[in-house]
Amino acid sequence: MSLVRVAPAADATWRQAVRIGPLMARTDGSGAVPIGVLDGPVAALGPERLAAAVEPVPGDPRAVSGPGRDSAALRHGTAVAGVLGAARGSGAPGVCPGCPLLMRSVFTEDRFWTSAAELARGIDACRLHGARLINISAGFVTQSEAAPELTEALDLADRHGVVVVAAGGQRGRVASSPLTSHPAVLPVVPGDLAGRPLPRADLSPSAGRRGLLAPGAPLPSLAPDGGLQEFGGSSLAAALVTGVLALAWSLAPGLPSGRLLWAARAASRPRRRLVPPLLDARRLLEELI
């Protein structure tokens, strides 16, 4: 992930790479498809910047931050929110501003790490609060933190039709985590616009079999002061995939989650052992209509 101040830029190349134009032209997203966001807190920006309705998940007073605050976690959470819910034309991606964002803060002030137990609590809270999708951009400090409650929370999300999208990480390893290896999770690998993994992207058999690749080269997204900041890596890639799925689901909110995931994976080819295919929003739309 990257968080560096930049000037506004109008760059449509990522849209062309994943062929999202027809889908974005059909819908801004639907209130029937709330997205749970397990990340840092989000800055309380006005609707002219962050158009999506933002609601803290009950029990998390840190999820929405007032004016004047700043931290690495706040910048990260606000950037993810900007990828999903920024007003179109703001300079940030704003993939699905019509979908409500249910924010749950799982990071400390200065780190993008959390525990499996905290993720499990966040997944449960978002599911119980009505999330249809959950976007996760977090890693564990160690593999031993794979507490049984995380597996149970993911099992419950799957049984209740909640789609979990998780950033695959970027430490340059061939390895999966207890999160991305769960069969109900859609792992996302950051790549370039031609569908090649970024140099430090984590790869795994789980990602190759069930995941997707999405652009991870830095893009402008929202910053806590209402301006723009540069944001990239696996966190960007995961949020782009979540946004595309939310848009597609908004056109058919009664569609079972399994059918949505099948269409997303079937629309993106070819599959390789460790490297997933590039997200193809146009073919996903064609699969669903």
Secondary structure, DSSP 4 states (H G I P E B T S, - for coil): ---EE-------HHHHHHT-HHHHHH-S--TTS-EEEEES-EE---TTTB-S-EEEPTT-TTSEE-TT---HHHHHHHHHHHHHHBPTTSSS--S-TTS-EEEEE-S-TT-SEE-HHHHHHHHHHHHHTT-SEEEE--EES-GGG--HHHHHHHHHHHHTT-EEEEE---SS-B---TTTTSTTEEEEEEE-TTSPBPTT--B-HHHHHH-EEEE-S-EEEE-TTSSEEEE-SHHHHHHHHHHHHHHHHHHSTTS-HHHHHHHHHHTS----SS-PPBP-HHHHHHHH-
